[in-house]
Amino acid sequence: MATPETTPADVLQRFNRITVVGAGTIGISWAALFLGHGLTVTINDPAPDIEARVRAELAELAPMLAELGMSTEGLTEHLRFEADVERAVADADVVVENGPENLAFKRELFGRIEKVVGPDALLLTSTSGIRATDIARDLTRPGRLLVGHPFNPPHLVPLVEVVPGERTDPAAVDDAVRFYRALGKRPLVLRKEVPGFVGNRLQAALFREAVHLVEQGVVDIAELDEVVTSSIGMRWAASGPFRTFHLGGGPGGLAHFLAHLGPGLELRWTQLGDPHFDEPTVATLTEQAERAFGETPYQELQRQRDHDQLAIQRALGDRA
């Protein structure tokens, strides 16, 4: 078992063989990160054109990997494809699952995986909201399964929410944390399992009110994004919501803030909207999104986002 003194290189040597199950946006991003660190990656995905698509997208991601300090020479030398999931995971040190957000699918998939994978392999699901306890319900060896929820794109965004299930072995949690840290990530182990975890619950809360404000005609989509990126988004990137309000309380800190501004904030909670994705709302959102972003190709929007995200991370420096 890894020890606290183990170097990142030692950890990655131990977890050298990675199987990425599901090569959508998240899966390819993970694969890029693993390959950029010199790991051996097997892709398992049923799509008929998967190899050509993965190689093309990895070529698109290579410049950003280089910006992050990884070697991209011979990036795909240790990449292979295996359509049969049992063969794909049989010798894996780590399995990273990125399949559909469907509990029945994940239960069936990990049921197949546990029958052939080694007893020390890490089984990580990138699910954005399903509990590991629920996925592992029918497993006979649930101890190595846990959530490693990334944020898109995982090769760039540092945080990974590590969420063990009720039957996850604590040693697997330790191994997952070391694995992610060795990759340059910032793993955070949640103290409790909760559907949606932390980041996505916060996103959902903010997005609900964003939809409400657009639906009500207070702002349009482009203006809403401008409000976030030019104020609270910038502020939270530096301080986070609690530290921000702690500073907002002056020398008295959060206690002073809550005493003086808490009642108004609590009143605001009662005034928040309750929108729904009904036909008119969806039509409004999609029409405005097309007007705001539609003329720029997806790949260019993606490059702009990644460039700006990297600039923010570099400006903030290493605060781990």
Helices and strands as residue ranges (DSSP letters): H 8-14, E 17-21, H 25-36, E 40-44, H 50-67, E 79-81, H 85-89, E 94-97, H 103-116, E 122-125, H 132-135, G 142-144, E 145-150, E 159-164, H 170-182, E 186-189, H 199-215, H 221-227, I 228-232, H 233-238, H 240-248, G 250-252, H 253-270, H 279-293, H 298-316
